[in-house]
Amino acid sequence: MCNRFNLKTDLAQLARSLDAVPPKQMEFSDEIFPGKPAPAVAVNRSGGNEILPMAFGLVPFGKTPESQRRPLTNARVENLEKWPWKSAVKSHRCVVPMTSFREPCYWGETAGTEVDLAAVPDSPMFAAAIFAWYRPETSDESQDDSPANFTMSLIMRPALPTVMKHGHHRSPFFLSTDGIDDWITRDSRPLEESLVVLKQHAFEPDLSVTVARQMAPAWIKRQSSNVTKRDEQLAAIEKSGPLGIADAADTARAVDDQKA
Protein backbone atom coordinates (compact mmCIF):
# COMPACT_ATOMS: atom_id res chain seq x y z
CA MET A 1 0.00 0.00 0.00
CA CYS A 2 1.36 3.41 -0.99
CA ASN A 3 0.00 6.25 1.11
CA ARG A 4 2.83 8.72 0.78
CA PHE A 5 4.83 9.89 -2.19
CA ASN A 6 7.00 12.78 -3.22
CA LEU A 7 7.27 14.96 -6.30
CA LYS A 8 10.18 17.35 -6.70
CA THR A 9 10.23 18.66 -10.23
CA ASP A 10 9.53 21.73 -12.35
CA LEU A 11 5.85 21.37 -13.28
CA ALA A 12 6.11 23.79 -16.20
CA GLN A 13 8.96 21.77 -17.66
CA LEU A 14 7.07 18.54 -16.98
CA ALA A 15 4.06 19.92 -18.84
CA ARG A 16 6.21 20.80 -21.84
CA SER A 17 7.79 17.35 -21.91
CA LEU A 18 4.32 15.74 -22.00
CA ASP A 19 2.81 18.29 -24.40
CA ALA A 20 0.30 19.05 -21.66
CA VAL A 21 -1.45 22.17 -20.45
CA PRO A 22 0.31 23.24 -17.22
CA PRO A 23 -1.73 23.34 -14.02
CA LYS A 24 -3.35 26.61 -12.98
CA GLN A 25 -2.22 25.76 -9.46
CA MET A 26 1.56 25.54 -9.76
CA GLU A 27 2.32 25.15 -6.06
CA PHE A 28 1.95 21.67 -4.60
CA SER A 29 3.44 20.21 -1.46
CA ASP A 30 6.48 18.05 -2.13
CA GLU A 31 5.05 15.37 0.18
CA ILE A 32 1.68 13.96 -0.85
CA PHE A 33 -0.51 12.29 1.78
CA PRO A 34 -4.10 10.95 1.55
CA GLY A 35 -6.56 13.77 0.98
CA LYS A 36 -3.91 16.18 -0.27
CA PRO A 37 -3.82 17.47 -3.87
CA ALA A 38 -1.30 16.05 -6.29
CA PRO A 39 -0.65 16.91 -9.93
CA ALA A 40 -2.00 14.25 -12.29
CA VAL A 41 -1.94 14.03 -16.08
CA ALA A 42 -5.29 13.39 -17.77
CA VAL A 43 -7.06 14.19 -21.02
CA ASN A 44 -9.30 17.25 -20.76
CA ARG A 45 -12.64 17.87 -22.49
CA SER A 46 -10.85 19.46 -25.43
CA GLY A 47 -8.94 16.24 -26.02
CA GLY A 48 -5.56 17.54 -24.90
CA ASN A 49 -3.33 16.41 -22.08
CA GLU A 50 -3.53 18.57 -18.97
CA ILE A 51 -1.94 18.51 -15.52
CA LEU A 52 -4.79 18.74 -13.03
CA PRO A 53 -4.85 18.85 -9.23
CA MET A 54 -6.40 15.66 -7.87
CA ALA A 55 -6.88 14.81 -4.22
CA PHE A 56 -5.11 11.59 -3.25
CA GLY A 57 -7.94 9.19 -2.44
CA LEU A 58 -10.73 8.35 -4.88
CA VAL A 59 -14.25 9.52 -4.13
CA PRO A 60 -16.35 7.18 -6.33
CA PHE A 61 -18.90 8.66 -8.69
CA GLY A 62 -22.12 9.43 -6.85
CA LYS A 63 -20.35 9.78 -3.50
CA THR A 64 -19.03 12.71 -1.50
CA PRO A 65 -15.94 12.97 0.71
CA GLU A 66 -18.21 13.05 3.75
CA SER A 67 -19.58 9.62 2.86
CA GLN A 68 -16.12 8.05 2.72
CA ARG A 69 -15.08 6.01 5.75
CA ARG A 70 -11.44 6.09 4.66
CA PRO A 71 -9.42 7.40 1.71
CA LEU A 72 -9.42 5.02 -1.26
CA THR A 73 -5.81 5.60 -2.19
CA ASN A 74 -4.83 2.26 -3.74
CA ALA A 75 -6.60 0.14 -6.38
CA ARG A 76 -5.21 -3.37 -6.78
CA VAL A 77 -4.73 -4.20 -10.45
CA GLU A 78 -6.28 -7.61 -9.75
CA ASN A 79 -9.51 -5.96 -8.51
CA LEU A 80 -10.20 -3.28 -11.10
CA GLU A 81 -13.36 -5.05 -12.25
CA LYS A 82 -14.91 -4.51 -8.81
CA TRP A 83 -16.60 -1.56 -7.12
CA PRO A 84 -15.46 1.16 -6.52
CA TRP A 85 -12.90 1.02 -9.33
CA LYS A 86 -14.87 -0.38 -12.26
CA SER A 87 -16.63 2.85 -13.28
CA ALA A 88 -13.51 5.00 -13.20
CA VAL A 89 -11.26 2.57 -15.07
CA LYS A 90 -13.61 2.53 -18.08
CA SER A 91 -12.81 6.07 -19.19
CA HIS A 92 -11.27 8.07 -16.33
CA ARG A 93 -7.62 7.11 -16.37
CA CYS A 94 -4.63 9.28 -15.53
CA VAL A 95 -0.98 9.09 -14.52
CA VAL A 96 0.54 10.54 -11.37
CA PRO A 97 4.16 11.71 -11.56
CA MET A 98 6.36 11.09 -8.53
CA THR A 99 10.05 11.15 -7.76
CA SER A 100 9.85 8.81 -4.75
CA PHE A 101 7.39 6.84 -2.67
CA ARG A 102 7.51 5.50 0.86
CA GLU A 103 6.78 2.01 2.15
CA PRO A 104 7.03 0.25 5.54
CA CYS A 105 9.43 -2.70 5.63
CA TYR A 106 8.59 -5.98 7.39
CA TRP A 107 11.46 -8.27 6.34
CA GLY A 108 15.00 -8.05 5.04
CA GLU A 109 17.79 -5.72 6.13
CA THR A 110 15.45 -2.73 6.45
CA ALA A 111 12.77 -4.50 8.55
CA GLY A 112 11.29 -2.16 11.15
CA THR A 113 11.85 0.98 9.10
CA GLU A 114 10.08 3.06 6.49
CA VAL A 115 12.10 3.60 3.32
CA ASP A 116 11.94 6.11 0.50
CA LEU A 117 12.28 4.49 -2.92
CA ALA A 118 13.47 7.11 -5.36
CA ALA A 119 13.90 7.39 -9.10
CA VAL A 120 16.94 8.68 -10.92
CA PRO A 121 17.23 12.44 -10.16
CA ASP A 122 15.17 14.71 -12.42
CA SER A 123 13.38 11.71 -13.95
CA PRO A 124 9.84 11.46 -12.56
CA MET A 125 8.16 8.08 -12.55
CA PHE A 126 4.60 7.88 -13.89
CA ALA A 127 2.19 5.77 -11.87
CA ALA A 128 -0.97 4.50 -13.56
CA ALA A 129 -4.06 5.78 -11.76
CA ILE A 130 -7.81 6.24 -12.08
CA PHE A 131 -9.87 9.28 -11.16
CA ALA A 132 -13.37 10.52 -10.52
CA TRP A 133 -14.91 13.87 -9.79
CA TYR A 134 -17.68 15.39 -7.73
CA ARG A 135 -19.20 18.82 -7.19
CA PRO A 136 -19.81 20.30 -3.76
CA GLU A 137 -23.38 20.02 -2.58
CA THR A 138 -25.17 23.37 -2.60
CA SER A 139 -28.63 24.53 -1.60
CA ASP A 140 -29.26 26.44 -4.85
CA GLU A 141 -29.25 25.68 -8.56
CA SER A 142 -25.67 26.83 -9.09
CA GLN A 143 -24.21 23.39 -8.38
CA ASP A 144 -23.83 22.55 -12.08
CA ASP A 145 -21.73 25.71 -12.52
CA SER A 146 -19.38 24.97 -9.63
CA PRO A 147 -15.93 23.63 -10.47
CA ALA A 148 -15.40 19.89 -10.35
CA ASN A 149 -13.21 18.41 -7.63
CA PHE A 150 -10.99 15.61 -8.93
CA THR A 151 -9.86 12.65 -6.83
CA MET A 152 -7.64 9.72 -7.74
CA SER A 153 -6.30 6.34 -6.66
CA LEU A 154 -2.99 4.78 -7.61
CA ILE A 155 -3.09 1.38 -9.29
CA MET A 156 -1.00 -1.12 -7.34
CA ARG A 157 0.79 -4.24 -8.60
CA PRO A 158 2.84 -7.00 -6.98
CA ALA A 159 5.97 -5.39 -5.65
CA LEU A 160 8.82 -4.41 -7.89
CA PRO A 161 11.89 -6.56 -7.14
CA THR A 162 13.62 -3.80 -5.17
CA VAL A 163 10.49 -3.16 -3.11
CA MET A 164 9.97 -6.86 -2.39
CA LYS A 165 13.61 -7.22 -1.33
CA HIS A 166 13.22 -4.36 1.13
CA GLY A 167 10.19 -5.67 2.95
CA HIS A 168 6.96 -4.73 1.16
CA HIS A 169 4.74 -6.82 -1.12
CA ARG A 170 3.03 -4.14 -3.27
CA SER A 171 4.13 -1.09 -5.24
CA PRO A 172 2.67 1.46 -7.68
CA PHE A 173 2.18 0.34 -11.29
CA PHE A 174 4.61 2.50 -13.25
CA LEU A 175 4.32 3.10 -16.99
CA SER A 176 6.91 3.99 -19.59
CA THR A 177 6.53 7.50 -20.98
CA ASP A 178 5.56 6.15 -24.41
CA GLY A 179 2.59 4.37 -22.80
CA ILE A 180 1.07 7.42 -21.11
CA ASP A 181 -1.17 8.47 -24.00
CA ASP A 182 -2.42 4.92 -24.52
CA TRP A 183 -3.39 4.71 -20.86
CA ILE A 184 -5.04 8.09 -20.34
CA THR A 185 -7.13 8.27 -23.52
CA ARG A 186 -10.70 9.33 -22.73
CA ASP A 187 -12.17 6.58 -24.89
CA SER A 188 -14.39 4.21 -22.95
CA ARG A 189 -13.08 0.67 -23.29
CA PRO A 190 -13.41 -2.78 -21.70
CA LEU A 191 -11.17 -3.51 -18.74
CA GLU A 192 -9.39 -6.24 -20.70
CA GLU A 193 -8.05 -3.65 -23.14
CA SER A 194 -6.79 -1.44 -20.33
CA LEU A 195 -5.02 -4.39 -18.78
CA VAL A 196 -3.30 -5.06 -22.09
CA VAL A 197 -2.08 -1.44 -22.14
CA LEU A 198 -0.74 -1.80 -18.61
CA LYS A 199 1.03 -5.00 -19.50
CA GLN A 200 2.54 -3.63 -22.71
CA HIS A 201 3.85 -0.46 -21.10
CA ALA A 202 4.80 -1.63 -17.60
CA PHE A 203 8.03 0.01 -16.46
CA GLU A 204 10.45 -1.05 -13.74
CA PRO A 205 12.47 2.01 -12.69
CA ASP A 206 15.90 1.79 -11.11
CA LEU A 207 15.22 2.65 -7.48
CA SER A 208 17.52 3.89 -4.75
CA VAL A 209 16.55 3.00 -1.19
CA THR A 210 16.97 5.34 1.77
CA VAL A 211 15.81 4.67 5.31
CA ALA A 212 13.46 7.52 6.24
CA ARG A 213 12.71 6.60 9.85
CA GLN A 214 12.29 3.79 12.33
CA MET A 215 8.77 2.49 12.83
CA ALA A 216 7.23 2.46 16.29
CA PRO A 217 7.97 -0.76 18.25
CA ALA A 218 4.43 -2.02 17.58
CA TRP A 219 5.50 -2.84 14.01
CA ILE A 220 6.67 -6.23 15.24
CA LYS A 221 3.02 -7.16 15.94
CA ARG A 222 2.23 -6.62 12.26
CA GLN A 223 5.28 -8.44 10.92
CA SER A 224 3.80 -11.95 10.85
CA SER A 225 0.67 -10.91 8.94
CA ASN A 226 2.74 -8.96 6.43
CA VAL A 227 5.11 -11.87 5.88
CA THR A 228 2.02 -13.98 5.21
CA LYS A 229 0.88 -11.39 2.64
CA ARG A 230 4.32 -11.60 1.05
CA ASP A 231 4.13 -15.37 0.76
CA GLU A 232 0.62 -15.17 -0.69
CA GLN A 233 1.80 -12.56 -3.16
CA LEU A 234 4.75 -14.68 -4.27
CA ALA A 235 2.39 -17.62 -4.80
CA ALA A 236 0.07 -15.42 -6.85
CA ILE A 237 2.98 -14.25 -9.00
CA GLU A 238 3.64 -17.87 -9.90
CA LYS A 239 0.12 -18.07 -11.34
CA SER A 240 -0.49 -14.65 -12.90
CA GLY A 241 3.00 -13.26 -13.41
CA PRO A 242 4.89 -10.35 -11.83
CA LEU A 243 2.38 -7.69 -12.88
CA GLY A 244 -0.70 -9.30 -11.37
CA ILE A 245 -2.29 -9.49 -14.83
CA ALA A 246 -3.24 -12.92 -16.10
CA ASP A 247 -2.64 -13.87 -19.72
CA ALA A 248 -6.41 -14.00 -20.19
CA ALA A 249 -6.32 -10.26 -20.84
CA ASP A 250 -4.12 -10.79 -23.88
CA THR A 251 -6.37 -13.60 -25.06
CA ALA A 252 -9.45 -11.36 -24.84
CA ARG A 253 -7.69 -8.66 -26.83
CA ALA A 254 -6.64 -11.16 -29.49
CA VAL A 255 -10.23 -12.36 -29.81
CA ASP A 256 -11.46 -8.77 -30.21
CA ASP A 257 -8.82 -8.09 -32.87
CA GLN A 258 -9.96 -11.16 -34.81
CA LYS A 259 -13.58 -9.99 -34.65
CA ALA A 260 -12.54 -6.57 -35.97
C-alpha positions as a printed NumPy array, in Angstrom:
array([[  0.   ,   0.   ,   0.   ],
       [  1.362,   3.411,  -0.987],
       [  0.003,   6.251,   1.114],
       [  2.831,   8.718,   0.779],
       [  4.832,   9.886,  -2.194],
       [  6.997,  12.784,  -3.216],
       [  7.272,  14.959,  -6.302],
       [ 10.177,  17.351,  -6.699],
       [ 10.229,  18.656, -10.23 ],
       [  9.532,  21.727, -12.346],
       [  5.851,  21.373, -13.282],
       [  6.109,  23.791, -16.196],
       [  8.96 ,  21.766, -17.656],
       [  7.074,  18.538, -16.983],
       [  4.056,  19.916, -18.842],
       [  6.214,  20.797, -21.839],
       [  7.786,  17.347, -21.909],
       [  4.319,  15.736, -22.002],
       [  2.811,  18.289, -24.399],
       [  0.301,  19.05 , -21.66 ],
       [ -1.449,  22.17 , -20.445],
       [  0.308,  23.241, -17.224],
       [ -1.73 ,  23.341, -14.021],
       [ -3.353,  26.606, -12.98 ],
       [ -2.222,  25.757,  -9.464],
       [  1.556,  25.54 ,  -9.763],
       [  2.318,  25.15 ,  -6.061],
       [  1.953,  21.669,  -4.597],
       [  3.444,  20.209,  -1.457],
       [  6.482,  18.049,  -2.132],
       [  5.048,  15.373,   0.183],
       [  1.677,  13.964,  -0.851],
       [ -0.511,  12.288,   1.775],
       [ -4.102,  10.951,   1.55 ],
       [ -6.558,  13.773,   0.985],
       [ -3.907,  16.181,  -0.269],
       [ -3.824,  17.472,  -3.866],
       [ -1.296,  16.046,  -6.289],
       [ -0.654,  16.915,  -9.928],
       [ -2.001,  14.254, -12.29 ],
       [ -1.939,  14.032, -16.078],
       [ -5.285,  13.389, -17.775],
       [ -7.059,  14.192, -21.025],
       [ -9.302,  17.254, -20.758],
       [-12.635,  17.866, -22.49 ],
       [-10.852,  19.455, -25.433],
       [ -8.939,  16.243, -26.025],
       [ -5.563,  17.537, -24.895],
       [ -3.326,  16.412, -22.077],
       [ -3.525,  18.574, -18.968],
       [ -1.941,  18.513, -15.524],
       [ -4.793,  18.736, -13.034],
       [ -4.855,  18.851,  -9.225],
       [ -6.4  ,  15.663,  -7.869],
       [ -6.88 ,  14.805,  -4.22 ],
       [ -5.108,  11.587,  -3.249],
       [ -7.94 ,   9.191,  -2.436],
       [-10.73 ,   8.35 ,  -4.878],
       [-14.253,   9.517,  -4.132],
       [-16.354,   7.177,  -6.327],
       [-18.905,   8.658,  -8.692],
       [-22.125,   9.429,  -6.85 ],
       [-20.353,   9.777,  -3.502],
       [-19.031,  12.708,  -1.502],
       [-15.939,  12.973,   0.706],
       [-18.207,  13.048,   3.748],
       [-19.581,   9.616,   2.862],
       [-16.116,   8.046,   2.716],
       [-15.076,   6.01 ,   5.746],
       [-11.438,   6.094,   4.664],
       [ -9.424,   7.399,   1.715],
       [ -9.422,   5.022,  -1.264],
       [ -5.805,   5.6  ,  -2.193],
       [ -4.826,   2.264,  -3.739],
       [ -6.604,   0.142,  -6.376],
       [ -5.207,  -3.369,  -6.775],
       [ -4.732,  -4.196, -10.445],
       [ -6.279,  -7.61 ,  -9.749],
       [ -9.514,  -5.961,  -8.507],
       [-10.204,  -3.278, -11.095],
       [-13.355,  -5.055, -12.253],
       [-14.906,  -4.509,  -8.807],
       [-16.596,  -1.563,  -7.124],
       [-15.462,   1.159,  -6.522],
       [-12.895,   1.02 ,  -9.332],
       [-14.875,  -0.382, -12.259],
       [-16.63 ,   2.855, -13.282],
       [-13.51 ,   4.999, -13.2  ],
       [-11.259,   2.575, -15.071],
       [-13.612,   2.527, -18.079],
       [-12.806,   6.066, -19.193],
       [-11.266,   8.071, -16.333],
       [ -7.618,   7.112, -16.366],
       [ -4.627,   9.278, -15.529],
       [ -0.979,   9.089, -14.524],
       [  0.538,  10.537, -11.374],
       [  4.158,  11.712, -11.556],
       [  6.359,  11.092,  -8.53 ],
       [ 10.048,  11.155,  -7.757],
       [  9.854,   8.812,  -4.754],
       [  7.393,   6.842,  -2.674],
       [  7.505,   5.498,   0.858],
       [  6.779,   2.008,   2.147],
       [  7.029,   0.252,   5.537],
       [  9.429,  -2.704,   5.635],
       [  8.586,  -5.977,   7.391],
       [ 11.461,  -8.273,   6.337],
       [ 14.998,  -8.047,   5.043],
       [ 17.791,  -5.724,   6.128],
       [ 15.451,  -2.735,   6.449],
       [ 12.769,  -4.495,   8.552],
       [ 11.293,  -2.161,  11.149],
       [ 11.85 ,   0.984,   9.099],
       [ 10.08 ,   3.065,   6.488],
       [ 12.098,   3.6  ,   3.323],
       [ 11.94 ,   6.111,   0.501],
       [ 12.276,   4.488,  -2.916],
       [ 13.467,   7.113,  -5.356],
       [ 13.904,   7.389,  -9.098],
       [ 16.944,   8.684, -10.919],
       [ 17.233,  12.438, -10.162],
       [ 15.17 ,  14.706, -12.423],
       [ 13.38 ,  11.714, -13.945],
       [  9.836,  11.464, -12.562],
       [  8.157,   8.085, -12.55 ],
       [  4.596,   7.88 , -13.89 ],
       [  2.189,   5.765, -11.872],
       [ -0.971,   4.503, -13.556],
       [ -4.055,   5.781, -11.756],
       [ -7.806,   6.236, -12.084],
       [ -9.867,   9.277, -11.16 ],
       [-13.373,  10.517, -10.523],
       [-14.91 ,  13.867,  -9.787],
       [-17.678,  15.389,  -7.725],
       [-19.201,  18.816,  -7.192],
       [-19.806,  20.301,  -3.761],
       [-23.379,  20.018,  -2.577],
       [-25.17 ,  23.371,  -2.605],
       [-28.635,  24.531,  -1.603],
       [-29.263,  26.435,  -4.845],
       [-29.253,  25.679,  -8.558],
       [-25.671,  26.833,  -9.086],
       [-24.212,  23.387,  -8.381],
       [-23.826,  22.552, -12.078],
       [-21.725,  25.706, -12.523],
       [-19.384,  24.975,  -9.626],
       [-15.929,  23.626, -10.47 ],
       [-15.399,  19.889, -10.348],
       [-13.207,  18.412,  -7.635],
       [-10.987,  15.61 ,  -8.926],
       [ -9.859,  12.654,  -6.827],
       [ -7.641,   9.721,  -7.74 ],
       [ -6.304,   6.343,  -6.656],
       [ -2.986,   4.782,  -7.614],
       [ -3.092,   1.381,  -9.29 ],
       [ -1.003,  -1.12 ,  -7.343],
       [  0.791,  -4.235,  -8.602],
       [  2.836,  -6.999,  -6.983],
       [  5.974,  -5.393,  -5.646],
       [  8.819,  -4.409,  -7.895],
       [ 11.889,  -6.562,  -7.138],
       [ 13.618,  -3.799,  -5.171],
       [ 10.491,  -3.163,  -3.112],
       [  9.973,  -6.864,  -2.387],
       [ 13.605,  -7.224,  -1.327],
       [ 13.219,  -4.363,   1.13 ],
       [ 10.194,  -5.665,   2.948],
       [  6.962,  -4.731,   1.164],
       [  4.738,  -6.821,  -1.119],
       [  3.03 ,  -4.144,  -3.271],
       [  4.133,  -1.087,  -5.239],
       [  2.669,   1.462,  -7.684],
       [  2.179,   0.338, -11.287],
       [  4.607,   2.497, -13.248],
       [  4.316,   3.098, -16.988],
       [  6.913,   3.988, -19.59 ],
       [  6.53 ,   7.502, -20.982],
       [  5.555,   6.151, -24.405],
       [  2.592,   4.373, -22.802],
       [  1.073,   7.418, -21.112],
       [ -1.172,   8.474, -24.   ],
       [ -2.419,   4.917, -24.518],
       [ -3.391,   4.715, -20.861],
       [ -5.035,   8.092, -20.339],
       [ -7.128,   8.265, -23.516],
       [-10.698,   9.326, -22.73 ],
       [-12.173,   6.578, -24.89 ],
       [-14.395,   4.207, -22.954],
       [-13.075,   0.665, -23.289],
       [-13.406,  -2.776, -21.696],
       [-11.17 ,  -3.511, -18.743],
       [ -9.391,  -6.239, -20.696],
       [ -8.049,  -3.648, -23.144],
       [ -6.794,  -1.437, -20.335],
       [ -5.02 ,  -4.394, -18.778],
       [ -3.296,  -5.056, -22.087],
       [ -2.075,  -1.44 , -22.143],
       [ -0.736,  -1.797, -18.609],
       [  1.031,  -5.005, -19.497],
       [  2.539,  -3.626, -22.706],
       [  3.851,  -0.458, -21.1  ],
       [  4.8  ,  -1.629, -17.6  ],
       [  8.03 ,   0.011, -16.463],
       [ 10.449,  -1.049, -13.737],
       [ 12.475,   2.007, -12.687],
       [ 15.903,   1.792, -11.111],
       [ 15.223,   2.654,  -7.479],
       [ 17.521,   3.886,  -4.753],
       [ 16.551,   2.999,  -1.19 ],
       [ 16.97 ,   5.345,   1.77 ],
       [ 15.812,   4.672,   5.314],
       [ 13.457,   7.519,   6.244],
       [ 12.706,   6.595,   9.849],
       [ 12.288,   3.786,  12.331],
       [  8.773,   2.49 ,  12.831],
       [  7.233,   2.461,  16.29 ],
       [  7.969,  -0.755,  18.25 ],
       [  4.434,  -2.023,  17.578],
       [  5.502,  -2.84 ,  14.014],
       [  6.668,  -6.233,  15.238],
       [  3.021,  -7.159,  15.94 ],
       [  2.232,  -6.623,  12.256],
       [  5.275,  -8.444,  10.923],
       [  3.8  , -11.946,  10.853],
       [  0.667, -10.912,   8.943],
       [  2.744,  -8.961,   6.434],
       [  5.111, -11.873,   5.881],
       [  2.022, -13.984,   5.209],
       [  0.883, -11.387,   2.64 ],
       [  4.324, -11.598,   1.046],
       [  4.127, -15.374,   0.76 ],
       [  0.619, -15.171,  -0.689],
       [  1.8  , -12.559,  -3.164],
       [  4.749, -14.677,  -4.273],
       [  2.394, -17.624,  -4.795],
       [  0.07 , -15.417,  -6.853],
       [  2.981, -14.253,  -8.999],
       [  3.641, -17.87 ,  -9.9  ],
       [  0.118, -18.07 , -11.337],
       [ -0.49 , -14.65 , -12.902],
       [  2.999, -13.257, -13.413],
       [  4.894, -10.352, -11.826],
       [  2.382,  -7.689, -12.882],
       [ -0.701,  -9.304, -11.37 ],
       [ -2.288,  -9.492, -14.833],
       [ -3.241, -12.919, -16.104],
       [ -2.644, -13.87 , -19.721],
       [ -6.412, -13.997, -20.192],
       [ -6.319, -10.259, -20.839],
       [ -4.116, -10.795, -23.885],
       [ -6.372, -13.601, -25.061],
       [ -9.446, -11.363, -24.835],
       [ -7.686,  -8.657, -26.83 ],
       [ -6.64 , -11.157, -29.492],
       [-10.232, -12.362, -29.813],
       [-11.459,  -8.771, -30.213],
       [ -8.82 ,  -8.086, -32.87 ],
       [ -9.957, -11.161, -34.814],
       [-13.584,  -9.995, -34.652],
       [-12.545,  -6.568, -35.974]])
